[in-house]
Amino acid sequence: MLLGELLREVPAATLLRGDMALVVRGVGHDSRATRAGDLFVAVPGLHHDGRRFVAEAFERGAVGTVVEAPLDAEADHARFADRAVVLVRSARAALGDFAAAVHGHPSRRLRLVGVTGTDGKTTTTQLIGAILEQGGVRTARLSTVDVKIGDEARPNDLRHTTPEADRIQELLARMADADVDCAILEVSSHALALDRVRGCEFDVAVFTNLSPEHLNFHGTMEEYLLAKARLFEMLGEPSPKVVHGVQPPRFGVVNADDPASDRIRAHAPVPVVSYGLVAPADVTARDLRMDAHGSTFTLVARGGAWAVETRLLGRFNVVNWLAATATALELGAEPRHVVRAAAELGPVDGRMQRVERGQPFLVVVDFSHTPQALENALRTLRTYTPGKLMVVFGHAGERDAANRPVMGAVAARLADFFVLSADDPLREDPGVIAEQIAGGARAHGKRLGTDFLIEVGRATAIRTLLRRAHPGDTVLLAGKGHERRMLVGDERLPWNDREEAERALAELGYEGNGRR
């Protein structure tokens, strides 16, 4: 696009210098990834001012920059006098606006679903797509685990559940170009608060649940809730979208069993449908039966009832199926598509995923990294565990320190034995984090060395529990889930719980056939 065309998309932008006829080939915020012809948006970060990297972006071929304040002398050096400089009130907002424009507003060519909440986003995102595909809808998704476009999926290596706006718009453009009908995005509270989904024209907003998380960023539960509610508010923003000749209807989906849903619903300027297991809801289930291999239940929706069998473990995954069903039915799916999807779909990577090498005890990997998620996982597994229930877990550094003793208390109440270990400590001491978790366990009468251990080396921690496991026991590896790295300081070290558990079981002599 021409720079002048882009500026017309963002009326609050002011051209400080440069040519309106300048050709802009892309928009980005990372100077290291700048390509010739890009417009570099200098986004203020938590640790660095993006204006510090304008010169680097210019060196790499950026034709201009977008800033919130005039450049300093170094970045404004005479050798860059031919580069455009655009002044805006908010660089983050401008990043979304400019990126959407330069990619031709790709979300206008798709039905766009956003899923937000503390837990269950990844699974619900995948389940919605699975149901729609049973009805012949071509889907795409962006989740914590992966990026899927049509029939191709690859791991999400974008560092965030919901990446920055320029990357989202690029992905949406690829989805639209691949003739996808519906894109389903996992939308984090950070993304909503930081304008990462600006320029995304959502048709559907789904709310899973709310429990304390990210309070180091949001400050209070009220601000955390308002960030989630922003996704529903976006449904009221005007859009010229027409997909397959019609303007898609907009609606919200909320969890009737979560007290926050009434507040979320109040922010929705569109019709809202509900799902739940306890409170009255538009989509619900009865006759729920669960075992270590999955669940069966009767789906109740639209005046009918259908038998559903799923390989996903736990009551909370039944709730995820209800969330996905409520969404998919409003998007045109039929209950029979839910039945077929549930029968075919295996566990989501790193979500209550069994590790099988023929051992006579259950080993499960789960992403449960919040108190509520850890409690759900342990309560689910207790039902299937005639022996001892053991767990390895920790807590990420630089976030929600108040959750640490709470998680220790959860393990103290629900596990027979546990090991506190590393989980993305970043710049914090993992031993200090473990001691903070242990405080919650000690408050419930648990003793170090008798009821739990501290072993910050996660490989050793996993092996400690697997060596202790006997027939009928369960070992839960909690917190890392699908992830393939451990964040230590500024390093991203290779790590995956499932692969490490498989190695440890092989070392113990389990060969996939039960022999030792």
N, C-alpha and C positions, 0 to 999 in steps of 0.2 A: 504494500500500500504506500501511497504518498504520505509524507508526514502531515500535510495539511488535512488529508482525509482522516487520519488518526485523531488529530486535534479536534476535529468536529465531533468525534465520539465522546470526548471528555471536555465539555464546555468550560470547566473550571481551570483547565490547563492554559498556561501562558508561555508563549515562545519567547525566551530571552534573547536567543540568537539562533541563526540557522535559516535554511531555505525550505519553504513549504513544499517545494517540489522534490525534496530529498526522498529517495526510495528506501523504505524500511522493510527488511525481509523477515525480521523476527523480533520478538520481545523477550527479554530475560532479566533475571536479577542476580545471577551468579557470574561474576567477572571471569572466573576460571573456565566457564563453559561458553563464553561469548564467541559468536561467529561473525564473520564479516557481514555487514549490513544490518546487524542487530541494533535495536534501541535498548540501552542498558538502563534499568530502573534501579536507582540507588536507594534500596529499602533500609531504613534504620533497623538494626538488629538488637538483640538483648545485650550483646557484648561489643559489637562494632557498628560504626556508622557506615552505611553503604557508600557514602561519598568518598571514603578512603580508597575505594577500588575503582573509581571512575577512570583514572589514568590507565590502569591495567586493562580495563574494558576497551578504552580507546586504542591501546597498543594492539589489541587482538582484533580490531577492525570495527568496533561499534561506531555507528554513524551519528550517534547522539546519546544523550543521557536525560533522565527524568529525575529531578531532585526536589526536596522540600525546602531547601535553602540554597543561596548562591554558592558556587564552588569556591574552594580555597585557591590560593595562588598556584600551588603545585599542580593541581588537577586542571587548572585553567591555563596551562602553559601555552605559549603562542603556537607551538607546533600542533596544537589541537584546535586552532582557531576556526577550522572549517567544520568542526563538529557541532551539532545542534545541542542546545540546552533548553529543556522544558521545565518550568516551575509549576508544582502542584501543591495542593494543601496536604494530601496524604499520598505518599509514594506507594503504600500497600494497596490502597484502593485503585490507584492509577495502574498498577501492575495488572490487576484483574481486568480493568476496563480495556487497556491497550492490548493485552494478550487475547482477550475475547474478540476484539475487533480485527486484529491482524490475522486471526485464524478463521474469520468469517462467521463469528458467533455460532460455533458448532453445536451448542446445546439446543439451538432452535431447530436442528434437524433430527432430534432424538426425543423420546420420552425419557425424562430424567428423574430418577428416584434417589433420594438421600436418606440414609439410615443413621440415626444418632442415638446416643445413650451411653451409659457407663460400660455395661457388659452386653454381650450378645450381638454386637454390630456385625462382626465378620461372618458369623454363621448365618444370621438373618439375611445378609446381603447375598450369600451364596444360595440360600434356599429360595429366595424370590426368583433368582435367575433360573434355578432348576425347575421350578413349577412353570414359569412362563415358557421355557424351552419345550416342555412336554406339549404345550399348545401350539408349537411351531413358531414362536417368537424368537427372533435372533437377538441375543443379549450380549452386553459387555459389563464388566464390573471393575471397580478399583477398590481393593480392600487392603487391610493390614497384611494379609498373606500373599495376595497375588494381584496381577493385572490380567484380565481376560478380555479379549476382543474376538467375538465370534467363537470359533472353535479352538483358538490358540490362547493358552494361559502360560504365564511365566511368573516367577517369584517377584514380589514387590521389593525392589532394592532402592526405593526412593527415600528411605530414612524416616519418613513420617507416614502415619496412617493416611492422612490427606496432605499431599505435597503442596508446594507453593502454587499460586494462581497460574503462572506461566506454564508450569508442567501440566497442570490439570487441563488447561485449554488445549495444549498440544495433544494430550491423550484423547480428549473429547473429539478433536478433529480427526484423529486416526480412527476412532470408533465410528464417527459419522461417515467417513470415507469408505469404511468397510461394510456399509449398508446395515449397520446395527439398528434395530428398532427401538430398543430400550437399554439404557445404561443405568447401572445401580452403583451408587457411590457410598462408601463408608465415610461419614462426615464427623470429624472430631470436634470437640469444643474449642480446641486451639484454632482449628481451621475457621470456625465461625467467628471467633473473637478477632482473628488476625486477617480477615478478609481474603482467605485463601480460596473461598468458593465464590467470590465476587465475579460476576460475569456468567455464572451458572444459572440458567433459568429452569428451576425445579418445577416439576408437576406434582410430585408426591414427597411428603415428609413422613418418616417413620420414627417413632420414639420407643426405645426398648425399656429403659429403666434409669434410675438415678440413685447413686450412692456416692459417698465422699471419695473424690479423686481429683487430682490436678489443682488442689486448693492452694498449692504453692504458687500457681500461676493466676488463678481466678480470685483468690483471696477469701471468698465466702461461698457457701452453698447457694446463696441467692444469686450471686454473679454466675456461678457455674450453671444453674438452671436457666438463667436468662440467655446465656450463650447457646445452650441447646435449643431454647425456644426461638432463637433467631432463624433457624432453618424453617420453622413453620411460618414465621413472619414473611419470609421471602416468597411464599406462595401467593402473597397479595401484590407483589410487584408486577407491573404491566409487562406484557410480552407479546410480540407479533407472531409468536410461534404457530406454525401450521405443519402437522406431520400427517403424511398420507391424505392430504386434502382437508383435514379437520383440525380445529384447535383442541388440543388435549384437555380434558377436564382436570382440575386440580383437586386434591384431597389430602387429608392427613390421616395417620394411623397411630393410635396410642394404646398403651398397656393399661387396661382397666384395673389391674391389680397393683399398680404402682401409684402411691399417693400424689406424686408429682404430675401425673397425667392431667389432672384438672387444671393445674396452672399452665401446662403446655397447651392444652386445648384452648385456653382463653386467648392465646396468641395466634390462633389459626383463623384467618379470614375466609376459610373455605370449609366445606363439610368434612367431618371427622368420623371415622369408623373405629371401633374398639375391638380388642381381643383380650383374653384372659382365662385363667383357670378357676378363679375364686369369685371375683365380682361379676355381676351381670355384664355381658359383652356381646357384641354382634357375632363374633367368632369365638367358639369355646370348644372344650373337649370333655368327655366323660369316659368312664370305664378304663381309666388309665392303669396300665400294668407295665412294670419295668423290671429288667434283669440286667445281667452283665453284658448282654449282647445287643440291647436296644430297648425299645418301648413299643407298645401297641396302645391305641386309644381310638375312641369314636369321635370323629370330627363333627361338630354341630355348627352349621352355618346355613343361612338363607332358607330356613325351614326344613332342611334335610339333615341326614346323618350318614356318615361314611366311615368304614373301618380303615384305619391307617396303621401301617407297620413300618417302623424306622430303625435303622441301625445306630442312630445317634443315642448316646447314653444320657439319662438323667431327665428329671422333671423340667429343668430349665431349658433343655433342648426341645421339649414338647412346646413350651411357651414360645421358643424361637420359631417353631413350625407354625404356630398360630399367628404370629406376627407376619410371617411370610405369606401365609394363606390369606389373611385379611387384605394384604396389599395386592397379591396376585389376582384375587377374585375381582377386586375393583378395577384392575387393569385388563380384565376380559378373560382370565383363565376360568376353568371349571373345576369343581371338586375332584373329578376323576384324574385331572392332571396332578393334583396334590398327592393322591394315592399312588400314582405311578412314580412320581419323583421321590417320594419317601421310600418306596421299595428299592429303588435303584441307587440312591445316593449313599456313599460311605461317609465316615467321619471327616470333618474338615481338618486339614493339616494342623496338628498341634492343639486341637480342641477335643478333649476327652478321647484321645487317640491311644489305642492299645498297642503295646510293643510285644510281639509274639516271637519267641524262639523256642517254644516247647516247654518253658519253665512251668512248674506247678503252682505258680502264684501269679497274680494279676499285676502288670506294670502299665501305668497310664501316664501319658504326657498331656498336660493341660496348661493353657495360657493364664490360668487364674492368678492374677497379680494384684487384685484388690481384696479387701476383707470379705466383701459379699461374694465375690467369685470363688475365693478359697473355701468359704463356708459351703457354698452350693456344691462344689466338687467333692468335698469331704463327706457331706451328708449323703450325696448320691452314692459314693463308693462304699460307705458304711453299710448300706442296704445289701450290697453284693459280697460282703467280706465276712466269712465265718471266723477268720483268724484275726490277726492284728492289722491295723490300718496305719501305715507309716508314710511320711511325706518329707521331701526335700524342698525347701523354698527359701527365699530371701526377699529383698526389696530393693528397688532401683534407687540409685543415688540421685541427689538433687531434686527430689520430688516427694511431696506428701509424707514428711517424716512422722506426722501424727498417726498415720496408718500403721506404723511399724509395731508398736505394742498391741494394737488391736489385732493384727494378724497373729502375733504371738499368742494372744488370748484365744483366738479361733482354733489354732492348732492344739493348744492345751486342752480345750474342751472336747475336741472332736477326733483327735488322733491319739493312737497308743504310744507312738514314738515319732520323733522328728529330728531332722538335722537342718540347722540354719546355715545357709551358704550364700555365695555371691550371686547377684542378679543385676548386671549392669551397674556396678558401683560408680562409674564415671570418676569424678575427682574426690569422692568420699572414700574413707577407709572402710572396706567391707566388714572388718572386725567390729568397728564401732556400730555400723548398721545392725549387725547381728546381735550385739549386746542390747541395742534399743528394742529389737524384736523380743529378745529373751526377757526383758523387763515385763512384758505382758504375760509371758508364760509363768514367770515366777510369781506374779500377782495371783495366779490361779493355783499356786502350790506346787508347780513343777520344778524339778531340780536338775541342774546341769550334770550330765554324766549318768543320771538315772533315767530321766524321762526324755531328755533331749541332749543333743551335742551341738557344738559349733565347729564347723569345718568349712572355711571360706573357699577352699579349693573344690569347685563343684564336681569335678570328675571323681575325686576321693569321696565326697559326700554321697554321690550316687552309688558308688561301689560299697560304701559302708552299709547302706540300707539293703542293697541286693544280697549282700552276704548274710544279713540277718533274717532275710525272708524265708518263710517255711510254707509248705503247701497250705492253701487257703488264705494266705496273707495278701494284702494289696500294698503296692508301693506307688505313690503319686509323685511325679516330678512336676512341680508347679512353678509357674511364673514365666518360663521362657517360651513354652509352646512351640510354634513353628520357627522361631527366630534362628538365624544361622550366624549370629555373632554375639560376642560379649563385649560391652562397652566399658573399657577400663582406661581412665584418663582420657586422652585424645585418640586412643587406639580402638580399632574394631577388630577384635581377635576372633578367629573362626571358632564357632561353637554351635552345637545342636543337641538338645537333650535326647531326642529319639536315637540319633546315631551313637551318642555316647552310651546310652543304655544297651543298645545292641552289642557294642564292643564289650561292655562289662559282662553281659550275659554270656557272650562267647568265651570270655576269659574264665567264667565259672563252669564252662563245659557244656552249656546248652547249645545244641546244634540245630535247632529248628524242628526236632522230632521228639523232644522230651528227654533224650539221653544226656547223661553227664559223663 
